[in-house]
Amino acid sequence: IILAGLLPEDELRDLAKRLPLIVVGRRVAGLAVVVSEMDEELIGEIERSRIPTVFYDVGTPGPHISNIRVNYRSGIERAVGYLYGLGHRRYGFVGHHSALGPTSERERAFVETLAHYGSAAQYRSAADEDRLDGGRNAARKLLDGSYMPTAIICVNDLMAVGVLRELRDRGLRVPEDVSVTGFDNVKLSEYCSPALTTLHIPRDRIGSLAAELLVPAQSKTALAHAEVVIDPELVIRESTGPAPA
């Protein structure tokens, strides 16, 4: 059984409470929980059900529980380090209004990573709705003042595409005037113009790991009660380049 993030919280909670009956009635072998956020009470209900469970990005390892976690911090550090190496010193961060854990972690990692560079690196942040036009609106907030970033790091690819549109409408060239990065490596990032530099989350690998954690092959060592950490890979495309002189 898979609990997917598209289910409303009240439906997830109701389903979690009924899990023991579902297991008995359907002989469920395990549970994969793929959500962006889940409150501790609901996680506790799932843990108490004693069903073998793999959490993605929520929960902690324990009896009957394994966890797959994306190291968003390492991904942001790679993106910032790459841009810094290209000479960028003025950054913008485009986020959205959601308080979801992975989203907050990406912005927090960005701020803390830039802090390591001290006064050599400056930044401004802007946020809007998690949509294409939200990325465009956030870019407007960044660019309407006197501060002009040479690199904009976006919380995800969707908002990054909106940023690209706003830059193009202002006559700013990407990457000659401003470099832009996304996060997630959704299919759109490869086909937008210019193609988007982004951080790749290997969803196929995560799905395979979840299955292996729940039902390890007899020839392999069981990974139950483990935490598997995934480091995002930096995918360099056309939207990033050296900082303008």
C-alpha positions in Angstrom: 0.0 0.0 0.0 1.2 3.5 -0.8 0.1 6.6 1.1 0.6 9.4 -1.4 1.0 13.1 -0.7 -2.0 14.0 -2.8 -4.4 12.7 -0.1 -5.8 15.3 2.3 -4.4 15.1 5.8 -7.8 14.0 7.3 -8.0 11.1 4.8 -4.4 10.1 5.6 -5.2 10.1 9.3 -8.4 8.0 8.8 -6.5 5.5 6.7 -3.7 5.2 9.2 -6.1 4.4 12.0 -7.7 1.6 9.8 -4.3 0.1 8.8 -4.4 -2.9 11.2 -7.8 -4.0 9.8 -6.6 -3.5 6.2 -3.5 -5.6 6.9 -5.6 -8.5 8.3 -8.2 -8.3 5.6 -5.8 -7.9 2.6 -2.6 -9.4 3.9 -0.7 -6.2 3.3 3.1 -6.9 3.3 4.2 -3.3 3.9 3.5 0.4 3.6 5.3 3.2 1.7 4.5 6.7 2.9 5.4 9.3 0.2 4.4 12.7 1.5 6.0 16.1 1.8 4.8 16.7 5.4 3.0 14.6 8.1 2.3 15.5 11.7 3.9 13.5 14.5 0.6 12.1 15.8 -0.1 10.5 12.4 3.4 9.1 12.2 2.9 7.6 15.7 -0.3 5.9 14.6 1.5 4.3 11.7 4.4 3.2 13.9 1.9 1.7 16.5 0.3 -0.4 13.7 3.5 -2.4 13.6 3.2 -2.6 9.8 6.6 -2.7 8.0 6.8 0.9 6.7 9.1 3.0 4.6 8.8 6.8 5.0 10.0 9.2 2.4 11.2 12.5 3.8 9.3 12.2 7.1 9.6 10.0 10.2 12.7 8.4 11.7 14.0 4.8 11.6 12.8 2.4 14.3 11.1 -1.0 14.8 9.3 -1.8 11.6 10.2 1.6 10.2 12.8 2.5 7.6 13.4 6.0 6.1 14.5 7.4 2.7 15.6 11.0 3.0 16.8 13.5 0.4 19.8 15.6 1.6 18.5 18.9 0.3 21.3 20.7 2.1 24.0 19.0 0.1 22.1 19.8 -3.1 21.9 23.5 -2.3 25.6 23.5 -1.3 26.5 22.0 -4.6 24.5 24.6 -6.5 25.9 27.6 -4.6 29.4 26.2 -4.8 29.1 25.8 -8.5 27.8 29.4 -9.0 30.4 30.8 -6.6 33.1 29.1 -8.7 31.7 30.9 -11.8 32.2 34.2 -10.0 28.7 35.0 -8.7 28.6 37.0 -5.6 25.0 38.5 -5.7 22.3 35.9 -5.3 18.6 35.7 -5.2 16.5 32.9 -3.7 13.0 32.3 -5.0 10.8 30.3 -2.7 7.1 29.7 -2.2 4.7 30.3 0.7 4.3 26.6 1.7 5.7 25.6 5.1 6.4 22.1 4.0 9.6 20.6 5.5 11.6 20.0 2.3 10.8 23.5 1.0 11.9 25.2 4.3 15.0 23.1 4.4 16.1 24.2 0.9 15.8 27.9 1.8 17.5 27.4 5.2 20.3 25.5 3.5 20.7 28.4 1.0 21.0 31.0 3.7 23.4 29.0 5.9 25.6 28.0 2.9 26.0 31.7 1.8 26.9 32.6 5.4 30.0 30.5 5.0 31.2 32.9 2.4 30.8 35.9 4.7 30.6 39.4 3.3 31.8 38.2 -0.1 28.3 36.9 -0.9 25.1 38.8 -0.8 21.5 37.7 -1.2 17.9 38.6 -1.2 14.9 36.3 -1.0 11.4 36.5 -2.5 8.4 34.1 -2.3 5.1 33.6 -4.0 2.6 30.8 -4.9 4.0 27.5 -6.0 3.1 28.0 -9.7 4.7 29.2 -12.9 3.2 32.7 -12.4 4.3 32.5 -8.7 7.9 32.2 -9.9 7.4 35.1 -12.2 5.9 37.2 -9.4 8.7 36.4 -7.0 11.3 37.4 -9.7 9.5 40.7 -10.0 9.9 41.3 -6.2 13.6 40.5 -6.5 14.2 42.7 -9.5 12.0 45.7 -8.8 14.4 47.2 -6.2 17.9 48.5 -6.6 19.4 45.0 -5.8 20.4 43.1 -9.0 21.4 39.4 -8.5 23.6 37.7 -11.0 22.4 34.3 -10.0 18.9 33.2 -8.8 18.4 29.8 -7.1 14.9 28.6 -7.1 13.2 26.2 -4.7 11.9 24.1 -7.5 11.9 23.8 -11.3 8.3 25.0 -11.7 9.1 28.4 -10.2 12.4 28.6 -12.0 10.6 28.5 -15.3 8.5 31.4 -14.2 11.6 33.3 -13.3 13.0 32.6 -16.8 9.9 34.2 -18.3 10.2 37.3 -16.2 13.9 37.7 -17.0 13.2 37.4 -20.7 10.4 39.9 -20.6 12.7 42.4 -18.9 15.3 41.9 -21.7 17.8 40.2 -19.3 19.7 37.4 -20.9 20.1 33.9 -19.3 22.8 33.1 -18.5 24.8 36.1 -19.8 23.1 38.6 -17.4 21.6 36.3 -14.8 22.1 32.6 -14.1 19.1 30.5 -12.9 18.9 27.1 -11.2 16.0 24.9 -10.2 15.5 21.9 -8.0 13.9 18.4 -8.7 14.8 17.9 -12.4 11.3 17.5 -13.7 10.9 16.9 -17.4 10.0 20.5 -18.0 13.5 21.6 -16.9 15.0 19.8 -19.8 12.7 21.3 -22.5 12.3 24.9 -21.4 14.5 27.6 -23.0 17.2 27.9 -22.0 17.3 24.4 -20.6 17.5 24.6 -16.8 20.4 23.8 -14.6 18.9 21.9 -11.7 19.3 19.4 -8.9 18.2 15.9 -9.8 16.2 13.8 -7.3 16.4 10.1 -8.6 12.8 9.1 -8.2 13.2 5.8 -9.9 16.0 4.9 -7.5 13.9 6.0 -4.5 11.0 3.8 -5.7 13.4 0.8 -6.0 14.9 1.5 -2.6 11.4 1.6 -1.0 10.6 -1.8 -2.5 13.9 -3.2 -1.4 13.5 -1.9 2.2 10.0 -3.4 2.4 10.8 -6.7 0.6 14.5 -7.3 0.5 15.7 -10.0 -1.9 16.7 -13.3 -0.2 20.2 -12.9 -1.6 20.7 -9.4 -0.1 21.1 -8.1 3.4 17.8 -6.7 4.7 17.8 -3.0 5.0 14.9 -2.8 7.5 15.1 -0.1 10.3 17.7 1.8 8.1 17.9 5.4 7.0 19.0 5.8 3.4 20.2 9.3 2.4 20.0 10.4 -1.2 22.3 13.2 -2.4 20.9 15.3 -5.3 23.0 15.4 -8.4 23.8 18.8 -10.0 22.7 18.7 -13.6 24.3 21.5 -15.6 22.5 22.8 -18.6 22.2 26.2 -20.4 20.7 28.5 -17.8 24.0 29.0 -15.8 27.3 30.6 -16.8 30.0 32.9 -15.6 29.0 36.0 -13.7 28.9 39.2 -15.8 31.9 41.4 -15.6 
